[in-house]
């Protein structure tokens, strides 16, 4: 049975994604992406991590992004299908 991940990122905990980027460094399939949410991309508060390609997530056998996050901002739920 395969598992389908639901990736949740708590933006309140992930307050400086532009400086941290640890989850981006460990995610081999590049599921996560650092993007800006406003036209003024020069302000750090306008940056956030998003699960751009959740279908590429390796599932329960990986979980490196959750492990490496210093703020515990990433949570992944796995649903079997």
N, C-alpha and C positions, 0 to 999 in steps of 0.2 A: 504494500500500500504506500502510495506517495503522500507526502505532506505538503500542504500549501501554507506558506508563512504569511502572517499578518505582522508587519513591522510598525511598531509604535515608537515615536520619538517625542519625548517630553521637552518641549521648547523652553519651559521654565528652568529645567535642569541643564539643558544644553545651551548655555547662555553665551558662550564664546566659540562657536564652531569654527570661525575663521582662524582662530589661534590654535585650537586643539587638534582637530583632524585625525585623531587616533583611529577612529572607526574606519575612516577612508583608507588608511594605510594598511589595515589588516584584512580588508574585504577583497579577496582575490577575484571574485566575479564582478566586482565594481557595481554592487547593488545600490549603494548609497551615493549621493551626490551633494556637493556643497553648491548652493544657489542663492541668489538674492531675491527678496520678496518685494522690493520697491525699486523705483527707477534710480534712486540715489544709492548706488551700490558702494559708495565710499564709507558709509556708516556701518560699523560692525553689527549694530542691532538689526540691520536689514538682511543679514545672512542667516541661513539655516540649513541643516542637513535634512534631506528628504530621501525616502526610499524610491528612487527613480525606476529601478528595474527589479521589483520584488520577485518576479518570476524566475530570476536567476539565482536566488538565495539557495544555498546548499542545504538548508534545513537544520534539523537537530544535530546532525553530525558535525556542524561547524560552530556557530555561536560566538565566533571570535569578537565580533563587534560589541556584543553584550559584555563580554569578559573584559575588554580593554577600556570601556568607557569609564572615566574616572568619576563621573557624576551619576552613574546608573540611569542615564537618560534613555537608553535603548531597551525596549522590551519586544520580544518576538513570541507570538503565539503560533502554534503549529496545529493545523486542522487536517486530518486525514481525509482523502477522497479516493 
